[in-house]
Amino acid sequence: MDYEAVKLLPKCVYEDVEMIAKANIDWSRLQNKTVLITGAAGFIGYDLTIGLLTRNDLFGDNITVLALVRNREKAEKKFADFLKRDDLKLIISDVCTPFFISEKADFVIHAASGASADQFENDPVGVIDANLAGTFNALTYAHEAASEATLFVSSLKVYGALHNGKKIIDEDDIGYIDHVLYKNCYAVGKRAAETICASFHKQYGLSVKIARPAYIYGPSRLDDDRVWAQFIANIVRNQSILLKSNGAALRSFCYVSDTCVALLKILLDGEDMLPYNISDENSNITIRGFAKAATDAFPERNLTLSFANKADEIEPEPSPMAATLEVLSCARINNLGWKAEIDIHEGIKRSVTIAETVFKE
C-alpha cells in the first residue's frame, strides 16, 4: 500500500502508533468494523485514528475510521496523505450540532473537548458545549446507529476537591466543584456529561463506557499552554526551565500512546457505566519533578531547573488541610488487563524527539 503509516510518518512517530496497533486487546471485536472518533484531529483522537489505520497495515483488520473534525483545513494538513486511504473518512462537523452521518459506526469514541487553560479562560461556552451538547449528539448518533458500544472520554477533573484524608483517588470518590465559576466549565461539563451517558444507558439500553484519564502528556505543539507541554517546548528550544512556583503539586501522568491503548481496552472490555481511571503508577510526579526529569532527559544539553523565588527551591511538605492530590488509583483498569508501558522518563524523551521532528519552529 502506497499510503501505509510506516511510509507516511517519521520513525519516532510511527513507533508510538505501532505500539497502539500491537496492543494486547481483543482486536477481533474491531475486525471489519467501523469506528467513529470525535475530535479525531486532537491530541488523543489523532493517535487513536492513526493507530487503528496502522493496525490495518500490519494485520489486515479492515477497520474503517470515521474521523469527525471541526476544522477541515487543519485536519487536511494534519492527516495529509492518510486521507487518500480507503479506510479513513473525514467528516467535517461540529460536535455541538446534530450529527448527519450516512455511515453507521459499530463503535463510537467521543474524545472532542477543549482541554487547555486558554480555552477555559476565553471560550468557556465552547468547552462546556462540547461536553454537554457534544456528548448528547454523539450518544444520539450511537443510539440511532445501533452501535455496539460508545466510549466517553471524561477526565480526572470530575473528582473536584476532595478532603477525605486519602492519598489516592479511586473511582468512587467525589469532591466539591464550584459550579458557578466559569473556569470549571471543563470539570462541570465532564461531570454532567457522565450523567448524560447514564441517562442514555438507562432509557435506551445504550452500551456506554467511561474513561477518566489522568494528565495525558506527549508530543505537542510548542505553543501548547499546558504546563508539561511548556517544559517539553523548553527542551526542544534548548532552554533551561525557570519555575515561578514551588511546583510541589503531585499529579498522575500517562503517556498518550498508553492512554490510547487504555481507551480501546475500556471500549471493548469495560463494564457499562463503570468509570475507569487511566493512570500510570510509575508516572506519579510533582510539577517540579516533571520539570527536573525534562532537563535531565538530555544531559548533553546541559539544561537546568531553577526557581524565580529562592524560597521555592525547598519542596514544602503537603499540608494535612490541603485537598487530596490528583493521584489516581489504577487498580480497576489494571484488573481489566491494562498496564502502562512508557514511564515518565521514557515518555519525556519520546515527546521531545517527536516534537523536534514534527513541531520544531
Phi, psi and omega in degrees: 000129183291339186244036175292148182302322182298335180270338186263344187246149169300150184306319183294326178285318181301323180301325179291312182286332175296324177299320177293314184296333182258013183296154180275076175231172182278081184294339180300333179293336184259352181298131179062024181250165178248133181240124173266127177239117174274150185067036189292342178263004182276185187302312179276314187302321181296311181297322177299313182299308182291329176298318179291322177294322178295325175301318177299317180300316188277326189231000177063039184283349175057047175272130175260131180251123171265109186261103181271123182225159180266324186250109183298313185300313180295320182292319180295325177290321184286316182276333174047237186291347174300333181290350176275356180278151179281341184267007176233126178235121181275130179240118181267111182196147173272128181299342183280357174244153181306144182281130172242085185238121183289325181285146176258125181269138176283331179224146179233130174241113181264100183243004183282123176183138170292142185218016182249156180300325179297319178291321178298324183280319189253344178218054181298329178296315179297322181295311183288329179295319180297331180271330179270289179299320181299314179293319177301315181292319179297318181287326176298315177300313181299319179296313182290331178274357183054045181296150181291320181200150177235139177246126173258123178273100181270218186196156172297342183292346178294340184287335181066202180269118182255138177228058183251006177080358180279156179261356183212148184257124173251175191293345180269355180282150175209133184235191186272135171230128176285102188280357176257007177263120186300331181293348176268017178306323182286309183297313180292321178298316178294319181296315180293324180297326176296325177291323174300317177301314180298324181291317178294323179296316181290312189281325185245357182069022181290135176282111183232128177249150182234128176246138177239086181292151170284199176290113181272132179228163180165196179298133183212161176302151183286346177261009177297130187270000177291145189303310182298324180292326177295324177294317177300316179298322177303314183292319178301322181274004183059042179251138170292160185257131176246116178268135180262009175220181179280348176060031187274353182296124179268130184223156171270130176242158174208132182294148189299320180293319175300320179298318180298318178297318179299319180298316179294322178297316179293318179304316186273323189241350182289158177277146178300135174055027172246104185296146178235120170293147171240110180207162180243114183298342177268005180232032170274117190207150177284165177299316179293327177293321177296315179299318179295318178297325179294315180290332181278345187295331180230078186301333181294346181272349176057042178270152185229163173249129176223171184237139180295325178248124185302328181297336182282352181296330178271121181288122184285155173283137179296139180283138177295344180271351183286158177294155176305135181293159184277065178245118187262139170291136177248015185298318185295315181284331173297322177293338177283346177109013179249143173211137181297145180253334186255110179281176189299324183289314178293322180297320178295316179300316178297317182299315181294314182300316181289318179299321177295329181278320189258322190248355187302138183293000000 
